[in-house]
Amino acid sequence: MKNTTLSRDAAGIEMWSPLRVIDFENAWYEAADADHFWMDWRLKELTRLFEQCGLSPAADLRVLEVGGGHGVARAQVEGVTRWHVDLTDLNMVSLERCAPSRGRTLYYDVNDMTPSLHERYDAILLLDVLEHIEQTATFLRSLAWHLKPGGVLIINVPALPWFYSAYDEVLGHHRRYTKTLLRQECAAAELRCEAVRFWGFTLLPLLAARVVLMRRLPRDPLKRSDIARRGMTPPNAFVGWILRVFMLSELWVGRDAPLGTSLLCAARKRFS
């Protein structure tokens, strides 16, 4: 652990860690706005999981979103809860896009484990971040250090390794997950998985098609940006409408899917 001198930049971003260069395809942020069907779907799946693991939307919880990027997920979560969601990321380009929030916006590496943040949070949101971490054990232990005893880590990750494609490579994914692998990684950090489930079953044919269409990883940075954008954006309004129908039908069924394009997990920190 180390002490960090706090400073604040002109955009209100609190600087808790030294600035560094992050290699991330920022074109993804242009596509992943609050109106995107997938972002909306993920939020609805998250709210189901919050209820399942006892995180009441009406409670005044202190929450940290790690790798929160441009703040869209934080705004979504704060919009359906009373929570104060602090957000941290190491990509300054994304942090500068964050809208005002009830929570703080931090430039902070959780591996620094700043003492004032020890066991501060009731819950941590890790939404499509873990797949970017090459060595996950230390990272997950650092996250657990920030949780109160009995606090919950909420994880969303891309699922099914056989669907790994150039889209994953462009976005810096080291892996896609199975339930077994996700449970193993949480257990290694002494986090007890209370729920692990798939969602996005009806998107599996589209995921398979993306694998076929993106077999080669282009070296041209402009083409890499195009892959990130096209991999997230429906080709037209009609397809976008169909995808929302898929979402609503799957949510209406209300059962845990046997497979899906994503995995959600709630992992609880043990009481001392």
N, C-alpha and C positions, 0 to 999 in steps of 0.2 A: 504493500500500500504506500501511497505517497500523497503529500499535500499538494494541491494545485492552486496557484494564484488565479483568482477569478477576475475576468474582465468581460466587458460587454461591447459588442460592435454596434455600428450605427443602425443595424436592422433589429436590434434587441436580442441578438443571439449571445448567450452566455458562453464564454470561452473557458472551458474547464480542462482542455487538453491541447497540446501543441498542434498547430495546423499541419496537415500532411496532404499529399497528393493521392487522390482516390481514382482508380480506373473503373468507371462505371458508365454504361451507355445511357446518357441522360435523355435520349429520345424516348425512353420508356415513360418518363414523367409526362411528356406531351400527350400520350395516349391514355394514361391511367388517371383520369379525372373522376370526380364524384358521380358523374352521369354515366360512366361506363358500366355496362351490365355486369361485368365480372366484379368490379369494386362493390356494386350494390349487392350482388349475390354473396360475396364474402362477408359483408357486414351482417346480412340476415343470418348466415350460418354462425357468425360470431355471437350474435345476441342469443341464439339458441344455446350455445355452449356456456355463455355467461350464466344463464339461468340454471343450467345443469350442474355447474360447479359452485353455485351459491354466491356469485358476484351480482348483487342486486343493483339494477340500474338506478334505483332511487336512493342508494346509499351515497354518502359523501366520501368516495374512495380516492386515495392518492395512487395514481397509475403512471408507469413509465413505458413509453413506446420506444423500443430500441431499433435503430435503423429505420426510423419513421419517414425518411425522405422528405417529400414536399408537403407533408402534413395533411393529405387528403383523408387518410384513415383516421387520424386523430380527430379531425373535424367531424367525420361521420360518427365516431364513437361518442364524442362529447355531445353530439346532436341528439342522441337517443338515451343519454344517461346524465347524471349529475356529477360525474367524475371530473376531477382535475387531472388532465393527462399531460405530463411532461414528455417532451420528445427530444431524443438525441440521435444524431447521425454524424458521420465523419465526412460527408459530402457537402461542402459549403454551397455548391451550386443548388442543391436541393433544399437546404435549410433556408436559403434566401427567398425561396418561393413560399415559405410557410405563412399562412394567414394568422392573425391574432387569435389567441386561445386562452382558456382559463388556466392552462398550464404554462410551464416555462419551455423555452426552446434552447437546448444545450448543444454545444459542440463538445462532446465528451466520449472518451473511450472507456467503456465499462470495465475493461481490464485494469484501468488505473485505480479503481476501487477507492475513490475519494471518501475519507472517513465520515463526512457529514451526510453521505448518502447510504451509509450502512443500514440495512434493514429498514429503509424508509418507506418502501412501497407495498401496498396491499396486493398489487398485481403488476405483471409486466407483459406487454404485448410484443411479440416477436413475429411479425407478419411478413412472410416470404423473405426472410433474412438468413436463416440457419444454413440454407443450401449454398450461401456465398462464403461460408466459413470453412476453411480447409481443415483446421484442427478444432473440433467442436468441444472437446472435454473441458479445456481451460475456460473457454468462452461461456459455456453453460454454468460452470461453477461460479464465474464472476457475476452472472445474472442472478444466481441464487443468493449470493452475498448481499445483493441490493433488496431482496425480498424480506418482508417480515416473516417470522415463523408462522407457518400455516398459509402464507401467501401463495398465489397461483401464477404460474407462467403459462401464458396462452401462446401457442405456436401454430402457425400455418406454413406449410411447405408444399412444393410441387411433388406429386406422387408418381410412382411406377417407373422404375429405372429403365425399362425397355422403351420408354417414350422419350428418352434423352435425345436432344436434337441440336442443330446449329443455333436455334433460338436460345437454348440453355447456355451454350458456350458464349454467345455474344453477351448475355447478361451476367456472365461470371459465375454460373452455377457449377458447383463441384459434383453435385449428385441430385437425383430425384429419390424420394423416400418410399420405403415400405413401413408398415406398422411396426414390424419387428425392429428395424433399424432405429426408428424414432424412439421406441421404448428403451432400447439399449443405451442410446445416447443420453436420455434423461436419467436413467438409472445410474450411469457413470458419474453424474453430477449430484447424486443423492436426491433426485426429484422423483416423486411417486406419481406415475401417470394414472389419472382418474378417468380419463376418456381419450380415446384415439379413434377417429372416424373419418371416412372418406366423404367428399362431396364433389359435385360436378360429374356425376355418372353420365348424364346425357351429352356431355362435351367430349367424351372419349373418341367418337369418330372424327371429330375435328382435330383432336390432338394427334391421332394417327395420321391424318392428312398432312398436318404440319411437319411431322417427321419426314414424310416422303418429299415434300416440297422444299425442305431446307437441309438437304443431305450434305451440302458443302458449306464450310465456313468461309465467306469471302474475306480477303485481306484488305480490301479497300475500306477505309473507315466510313465513307459515305454509305456503302452497301451494308456495313454492320449496323449503322443507324436505321437503315431501311428495314432490316430484319427485325430489330427491336420494335419498331413502330408497327410493321405489318403483322408481326406475331401477336400483337395485342389488340389491333383495331379490326372490327368487322369490315368487310369490303364495301358494304353499302347499307342503307337504312333498313331494307327488307331483311337482310341477314341479321342485323342487330335486333329487329323485332322478333324473328324466329328464336334467337338465343334467349331473349327475355321470356318467351313462352316456355322454353326448356327450363329456365330457372324457376318460373312459377309452378310448373307441373311437378318438378322435383320437390320443391318446398311444400306443395300441397299434399304430396304423398306422406311427408313427415317422417319417413323411416330412414334409418342409417343406410346409406348406399353400400352395396357389396364391393364396389370399386369406385374410383373417381379420379379426376385430374389433380385434386389437392387432398391433403391430409390436415385435419385439425386435431390439436392435442391440448389437454389441460393437465399440467403437471404441478403438483403441490410440494412446497418446501416442508420438510418435517419440522415439527416442534423440537426445540432443544431438550 
